[in-house]
Amino acid sequence: MSVNRVERLIINLDTAMPLTCSWDDCYKRARTPYQVRVHEHVPSLRCDFVNAAAGEYGRHVNFAFCSDNCKDLWISCSGPRAHEQAARNQGRIYGQHSAGMRHRL
């Protein structure tokens, strides 16, 4: 069964140009369904409180990608997942898919 997915380009409002994929080796245009929000604040603080504080207690960063493939590569080599990748792949982290995604993509 195939599902039609609406994918829109993400436009930078300052430059009026489309964003490029956040994965290091990819230069395709970023699309709306493939986004990751990173919470750079203490987990005990609620997100709406952090947003209202205007950066005093942390922030949120959004990363946009062109596909599930690029998004999975970025997720699997960042944060605590990077340590798991290093243990599983003899110290290699960069460019390795997560364990469940290798055969799916």
Secondary structure as the mmCIF struct_conf table of DSSP 4:
data_model
#
loop_
_struct_conf.conf_type_id
_struct_conf.id
_struct_conf.beg_label_comp_id
_struct_conf.beg_label_asym_id
_struct_conf.beg_label_seq_id
_struct_conf.end_label_comp_id
_struct_conf.end_label_asym_id
_struct_conf.end_label_seq_id
STRN STRN1 LEU A 9 LEU A 9
HELX_LH_PP_P HELX_LH_PP_P1 ILE A 10 ILE A 10
STRN STRN2 ILE A 11 ASN A 12
TURN_TY1_P TURN_TY1_P1 LEU A 13 ALA A 16
STRN STRN3 MET A 17 PRO A 18
HELX_LH_PP_P HELX_LH_PP_P2 LEU A 19 LEU A 19
STRN STRN4 THR A 20 THR A 20
HELX_LH_PP_P HELX_LH_PP_P3 CYS A 21 CYS A 21
BEND BEND1 SER A 22 TRP A 23
TURN_TY1_P TURN_TY1_P2 ASP A 24 ASP A 25
BEND BEND2 LYS A 28 LYS A 28
STRN STRN5 ARG A 29 ARG A 29
HELX_LH_PP_P HELX_LH_PP_P4 ALA A 30 ALA A 30
STRN STRN6 ARG A 31 ARG A 31
TURN_TY1_P TURN_TY1_P3 THR A 32 PRO A 33
BEND BEND3 TYR A 34 TYR A 34
STRN STRN7 GLN A 35 HIS A 41
TURN_TY1_P TURN_TY1_P4 PRO A 43 SER A 44
BEND BEND4 LEU A 45 LEU A 45
HELX_RH_AL_P HELX_RH_AL_P1 CYS A 47 ALA A 52
TURN_TY1_P TURN_TY1_P5 ALA A 53 GLY A 55
BEND BEND5 GLU A 56 TYR A 57
STRN STRN8 GLY A 58 ALA A 64
BEND BEND6 CYS A 66 SER A 67
HELX_RH_AL_P HELX_RH_AL_P2 ASP A 68 SER A 76
TURN_TY1_P TURN_TY1_P6 CYS A 77 CYS A 77
BEND BEND7 SER A 78 SER A 78
TURN_TY1_P TURN_TY1_P7 GLY A 79 GLY A 79
HELX_RH_AL_P HELX_RH_AL_P3 PRO A 80 ARG A 88
TURN_TY1_P TURN_TY1_P8 ASN A 89 GLY A 91
TURN_TY1_P TURN_TY1_P9 TYR A 94 GLY A 95
TURN_TY1_P TURN_TY1_P10 ALA A 99 ARG A 104
#
